[in-house]
Amino acid sequence: MAEEKVYDVLIIGGGPAGLTAALYAARSRLKAVVLERGMAGGQAATTHKIENYPGFPDGILGPDLGQALEQQATNFGAEFVQTEIEGVDLSGDLKTVKAYEGEYKGRTLILATGADPKKLGVKGEEELRGRGVSYCATCDGAFFKDQEVIVVGGGDAAVEEALFLTRFAKKVSIVHRRDQLRAAPVIQERAKANEKVAFIWDSVVDEIKGEKHVEGVVVKNVKTGETKTVPAAGIFIYVGLVPNTALLKGQVGMDPQGYILAGEDTMTSKPGVFAAGDCRKKPLRQVVTAVSDGAVAAMAATKNLEEE
Amino acid sequence: MANIFQVSDHDFELEVLNAHLPVLVDFWAPWCGPCKMVAPTVEAMAEEYEGRLKVCKLNVDDNPQTASAYGIMGIPTVAVFKNGEVVQKIVGAVPRETMKRKVEALL
């Protein structure tokens, strides 16, 4: 990219929040661009099926929702660029994003950077990544046909992905630190009714074992302190999220976990910079709350541009 | 645009194992989001090292034999082969600079 491009609304992140912001900005006839590192839809695109986004009574496949959101935004004139971001500078009137191929500048900036899966931080996790350790059941599930796998976590994502894995694996054991799940009751009911799903309650993972690939997982009961090794060829980790805000440290207000501090109006500590979706500090991180943030942020950006 | 070869179980030996140049193979599948993240990085390797590195893609969905022979249990995995042997395996979507550094060290 030789020439410098200046946008009215520069959006980092092409998940539901960023793409909805682009849709609203484009319909306001603003020049908008979405910078996305991977696939339209972000985390939603790595989810097999989304059943709690209103308007789709039979659910919608994650990648399909991502593509539809991108299509809808670009239909109205928003640009979508797949790129890698190396730095962000919020100090000037124009916000600058340094991407791999050049710089993008925005009169306003919407941060919709999302979040990544959190790691367990145990021995074997890093060493055996891609050799049985996974954070994406839809990507890697098919490699575990007729094998035993472990899913760690008790939330919606953990239990839904455990159910997805029963298509391939012969047994899926859910390891959860408490004695009940956090997942929505409708998902819990399905898991409990599935004969391939087993539960290891009150337990955490101590170590992932294996030479060339995962062979077993050392599980510790947090109540009794007892440990045992559960044989498994794969371990899928769904223990929460880490916001993708490392490049923004020191430039906008964040909480200690790195979530951007912005209220329902999506306004951050920097004028002209807005936060939408999973990277914002808020009580519920879902597609439906992400798209809501995206719309609010785009309107806030529009207002900001009018007042300039 | 540099050449990227689509390889399969059928021609893996010919195209990858018997190649004269070092070969980078991107093990991917259409349903995998992180694979889409790494695809442009792989294309960039083909451009950057044209004439020094052969770049191939293998769809693990259609070619399970090769994926299983090389112990691929997670995608995307990018493997570099030299004289028929795996000399580097990069698992997951990594930044371009990281892949460049790892690949360049082998050329």
Interface residues (C-beta under 8 A of the other chain):
Chain A: R37 G38 M39 G41 A45 T46 G62 P63 Q82 T83 E84 Y100 R129 G130 R131 G132 V133 S134 C136 T138 C139 D140 A142 F143 F144 K212 H213 A233 G234
Chain B: A29 W31 C32 G33 P34 C35 K36 M37 P40 T41 D61 A67 G71 I72 M73 G74 I75 T77 K89 V91 G92 A93 P95 R96
